[in-house]
Amino acid sequence: MDITAQKQGYPVLADLAQLQIPYPQAVVETTDRIVRDEPQLVKSYLKGLIAGIHYGVTNPERTKAILDKYVNIKNPEFLAATYQDYVHITDPKAYPNMEGIRFALEEVAKRLPAAKGKKPEEFVNLRFLQELEREGFLKELYGK
């Protein structure tokens, strides 16, 4: 949500996060070679990413201070709204939004014919997230 525009009197026409329109928000990309040759690197990266998301979700005041420091968001109202948007749209387990990826592929296919008919599963590898879940890493963080 754009607080600055609202303060200037502009109405919110649509809040995509509130409408819950699926779209890939945070995407981690790598190559097949890295997945094949460096699986522990991929898994360790994802552990760090998920631990960072967990920290952000469970430590709102400290996270806002970090946002203020590194993204330079000085306005407390804007900082709070930015944090709320982050919490609302971020999957705490870092799973990709497959429906959102499908929508994105449909959009890309309008400009790039080779994308037409492609499925999210052709681009997404859940192996490492599923391994972390089976190994109990996510339960350690979230207790679920």
C-alpha positions in Angstrom: 0.0 0.0 0.0 1.4 3.4 -0.8 1.0 5.6 2.3 2.5 8.6 0.6 -0.1 8.7 -2.1 -2.9 8.1 0.4 -1.6 11.1 2.5 -1.8 13.2 -0.7 -5.5 12.3 -1.0 -5.2 9.6 -3.6 -7.6 6.6 -3.0 -6.4 3.0 -2.9 -7.9 1.5 -6.1 -6.7 -2.0 -5.3 -4.4 -3.5 -2.7 -3.1 -6.6 -4.4 -1.9 -8.1 -1.1 -5.4 -7.7 0.4 -7.0 -9.1 -2.7 -4.7 -12.1 -2.3 -3.9 -12.2 -6.0 -1.2 -14.9 -6.2 2.1 -13.7 -7.6 5.7 -14.8 -7.0 7.0 -12.4 -4.4 10.4 -13.7 -3.5 12.1 -16.0 -5.9 15.4 -17.8 -5.5 17.1 -18.8 -8.7 20.0 -21.0 -9.4 21.3 -23.3 -12.2 20.8 -27.0 -12.6 24.6 -27.3 -12.3 24.7 -25.7 -8.9 21.8 -27.9 -7.7 23.6 -31.0 -9.0 27.2 -30.1 -8.0 26.6 -28.1 -4.8 23.4 -29.4 -3.1 24.7 -28.6 0.4 25.3 -25.0 -0.7 21.7 -24.7 -1.9 20.3 -26.3 1.2 22.4 -24.0 3.5 21.3 -21.0 1.5 17.7 -21.9 2.0 18.2 -22.5 5.7 19.7 -19.0 6.0 16.8 -17.5 4.0 14.2 -19.3 6.1 15.9 -18.4 9.4 16.0 -14.8 8.2 12.3 -14.8 7.4 11.5 -16.4 10.8 13.6 -13.7 12.5 11.7 -11.0 10.6 8.3 -12.4 11.4 9.0 -13.0 15.1 11.0 -9.9 15.9 8.9 -7.0 14.5 10.6 -4.1 16.3 14.1 -5.3 15.6 13.2 -6.0 12.0 11.8 -2.5 11.6 15.0 -1.1 13.0 17.0 -3.1 10.5 14.7 -1.8 7.7 15.2 1.7 8.9 19.0 1.3 9.0 19.6 -0.5 5.6 16.6 0.7 3.5 16.6 4.1 5.1 12.8 4.2 5.9 12.6 7.0 8.4 8.8 7.6 8.5 7.4 5.3 11.3 4.0 5.0 9.6 5.6 4.0 6.3 8.0 1.6 8.2 5.1 -0.1 9.9 3.2 -0.5 6.7 6.2 -1.9 4.9 6.7 -4.4 7.6 3.1 -5.4 7.6 3.1 -5.9 3.8 6.3 -8.1 4.2 4.7 -10.3 6.8 1.4 -10.5 4.9 3.0 -11.6 1.6 6.0 -13.7 2.7 5.6 -17.4 3.1 7.4 -18.2 6.4 8.6 -21.5 5.0 9.8 -19.9 1.8 7.7 -22.1 -0.5 7.0 -20.5 -3.8 3.5 -19.5 -4.8 2.9 -22.0 -7.6 -0.4 -20.3 -8.6 1.5 -17.0 -8.7 4.2 -18.5 -10.9 1.5 -19.9 -13.2 0.0 -16.3 -13.5 3.5 -14.9 -14.2 4.1 -17.5 -16.9 0.8 -16.6 -18.6 1.9 -12.9 -18.5 5.3 -13.7 -20.0 3.7 -15.9 -22.7 2.0 -12.8 -24.1 5.4 -11.4 -25.0 7.4 -14.6 -25.4 5.7 -17.5 -27.3 8.1 -20.1 -25.9 6.6 -19.6 -22.4 3.1 -20.6 -23.7 1.8 -23.7 -22.1 4.7 -24.0 -19.6 3.9 -25.2 -16.1 5.4 -23.9 -12.8 6.7 -27.4 -12.0 9.0 -27.1 -15.0 10.9 -24.3 -13.3 10.5 -25.0 -9.6 12.5 -27.5 -7.6 11.0 -28.1 -4.1 13.5 -30.8 -3.2 15.5 -28.8 -0.7 12.6 -27.2 1.0 10.9 -30.6 1.4 14.2 -32.1 2.8 14.4 -29.3 5.3 10.8 -29.9 6.3 11.4 -33.7 6.6 14.5 -33.1 8.7 12.6 -30.9 11.2 14.3 -27.6 10.4 11.0 -25.8 9.9 9.5 -27.4 13.1 12.5 -26.2 15.1 11.9 -22.6 14.0 8.1 -22.5 14.0 7.2 -25.4 16.3 4.8 -26.7 13.7 
